[in-house]
Amino acid sequence: MFSDSDHTAMELALALAARGMFTTTPNPRVGCVLMKHGEIIGQGYTQPAGQDHAEIQAMKDALSRGHDPSGSTAYVTLEPCSHFGRTPPCAEALVRAGIARVVAAMEDPNPAVSGRGLQRLRDAGIDVRCGLLEKEARDLNIGFVSRMTRGLPWVRVKVAASLDGGTALHDGTSQWITGKPARDDGHAWRARACAILTGIGTVRDDNPALTVRAIPTPRQPQRVLVDSRLEVSLDAQILNRDSGDFAKPVLVFCAVEDAARQRALEARGAEVVVLPNPHGKVELRRMLQELGKRGINELHVEAGFKLNGSLIREGCADELLIYLAPRLLGDAQGMFNLPPLARLEDAAAFHWHEVRQIGDDLRLIARRGDSKH
């Protein structure tokens, strides 16, 4: 169904899509390649929200090189949109340009599109194929797919630990369990996320800034704090907005209303979101639903074993990003605060997605057992 040249062109389109890793939020990362008579005549990738999508970029690129896009094949990593959002529909633009063939990696999970873009192209007489390198395209936009299909961001829990699962000594000492290459790699995962989440315990004990520092990034992810009783110090680094380019305020989720504390935090530039709960704890799934409504595709969690455990217990953790250092800490703080099990069958199930050595450490990626990604 797909030729070698089809695969080569789609691989290039995926590489182009990855260039938007840090910038397309809340839109998906999409790449497009135009090929005509065996020659690549145009390429592009989705720009920040409100600007050109990949298909438009590719057609502009072709024209700037003196090529006519009509009669070409468009390789696009996601079904061209068929609706008016901040920009006009790309499917219509491809029809007007006289594109002869469209090869898409996957259908758009957005209910506003979901097959309609491909059908519009077929109705216009364009040869349409879908499914080439779909798994790779889906992985690139795993958070967007999650938000469109579940209304929830993809939740990635990052942990640095010893071989025996220790994350810190009992006095809280944890810097540094892993080596610099692993820590820098962790910053790359921070950078690709739409938001970084932590809990009040981590802020109280470690006072993290939760900024991307080890790699260049055009924007800082939004910072999110779970603080059920609004106990965060007004001097906490997470509230600072002068240590990076923060377009959005820190989101502080709480479960108990405290007007005075709320005003004090808002004066520091934070936005307090109250999710009332008679148990006095932030209901994590409600928080994720709120983040989904705000366009958060990927949520990167760097928290303590209590919040990590709560996310797993409540079925909210989709992926574990674990860095293991080749050392033993003995009796130390663990990765997850989970209750004892009576049966092995009740264990939270994950499956291995990737294992890679980063410097002297191992990076393990495990996904929830029922994940389809």
Protein Blocks (a to p, Z undefined) as FASTA:
>chain_A
ZZfklmmmmmmmmmmmmmmmmmmpmbdcddddddeehiafbdcddddehiacfklmmmmm
mmmnopafehpacddfbdcdfbdcfbccfklmmmmnopabdcdfbdcfbfklnomlmmmm
mmnopacdehihklmmmmmmmmmmmmmmnopacddddddddfkopabdfkopabdfbdfk
lmmmmmmmmmmpmbdcddfklmmmnopgkiafkbccfbdcddddddfkopacfkbfklpc
klbccfbdcddddfbdcfklmmmmmmnopacdddddfklpacfklmmmmmmmnopabdcd
dddfklmmmmmmnopafbdcdddddbdebjaddfbdcdddfbfklpccdddfbdcdehjb
ccdddddfklcZZ
